[in-house]
Amino acid sequence: MDDIDIELDELELVAAAAGYHYYNSITKQPSCGSTPKGSGFLSELLSADNDVCREMLRMDKHVFHKLCNILRERGMLRDTSGVMIEEQLAIFLNIVGHNERNRVIQERYQHSGETISRHFNNVLKAIKSLSREFLQLPPVSTPLQILESNRFYPYFEDCIGVIDGMRIPAHVPAKDQSRFRNRKGILTQNVLAACTFDLQFIFVYPGWEGSATDSRVLRAVLDDPDQNFPPIPEGKYYLVDTGYVNMDGFIAPFPGIRYHLPEYRGANLLPRNATELFNHRHASLRNAIQKSFDVLKTRFPILKLAPQYAFQTQRDIVIAACVIHNHIRREDKSDWLFKDIEGRYVEELPDLDDDPDPHLAFQVHEQSASALRDSITATMWNDFINKWEEW
């Protein structure tokens, strides 16, 4: 073992000790002189203040117990003689919620590295299997976030959600790195995601190489029935950004017109014409997916780094994180991360990787989609000029 390995081992042990010291200091419980063994650590954690549970498990206690019950009742996981389902899930959440190394978790839960890895993979598989149930289309009725806003209703009454690509750092073999390197030179996987205005994910498709444009990934999904992209109800559509083609079921902003909200500031605050007004409101409403991405990555920091797992595992972690994200949103409307994002705009700067795929850009925008966008724009501008309520 070289000096670097020794140094990493020491750092991991220090991190484990520091984590438990932090836990003890917050709960104000006197240390007994040694780390609680296995389920003892989890028992003390679950009996501590809710803030400690949030920090360690990334969710409130009742949400954690509800997820454990789902996994137990459906037979997706089972208690073993040494590790209950609660501890298995806690191990998984500690890893994805803090990007912890196996050795740190070994020290914290007093299990072997093999046991930690086995339960991590079992939980990952179980949560991924919930994706069909937890990632679903919303009701076809107009979302409340649109219905209750004069800026969005009735113009976007048939919009059901937002689609965008999310680039996540990836760890891939040297032979694959050129394909996964994006235009900024960073190794990433491109994740296609669709979400509701309630910040729940509808569809997630991870694993595309970082060099692939968003429009190319969407086209591949739509052309492949095996990807199970949810059918878009008649007359409904998603909002997409400038990296996509304006077509039936997917309404993009007007190209060549200022779009991102930071461009509407200061002396440039008010829209100068109908297309700018449309683009501004389109960007405001589409910010829901940036909020969803922000909450997801804040809760699961492993998505901000390139974890040293096989690429298939990296893909599955993205899906599992989105399933847990939706579970928390449904079970805890007062979740601290969702509360923090309410009413806040998540700034989105133009991305080089958002440029439309040159192989798709030549396609003629479907006339019906363009006609719909033009109709919405004309009505919106007429109301803006004559009513001047909100813009």
FENPEVEN-V283362 format. One record per helix or strand of 2 or more residues. SS is the DSSP state (helix for helix, strand for strand). FROM is the first residue (numbers start at 1). TO is the last residue. If there is no record, write none. Layout:
# FENPEVEN-V283362
[[SS FROM TO] [SS FROM TO]]
This chain:
# FENPEVEN-V283362
[[helix 3 27] [helix 39 47] [helix 50 57] [helix 61 73] [helix 85 98] [helix 102 109] [helix 113 128] [helix 131 134] [helix 144 147] [strand 159 169] [helix 174 180] [strand 187 195] [strand 201 209] [helix 214 223] [helix 225 227] [strand 237 239] [strand 250 251] [helix 261 263] [helix 266 268] [helix 274 299] [helix 301 304] [helix 311 331] [helix 336 341] [helix 352 354] [helix 367 386]]
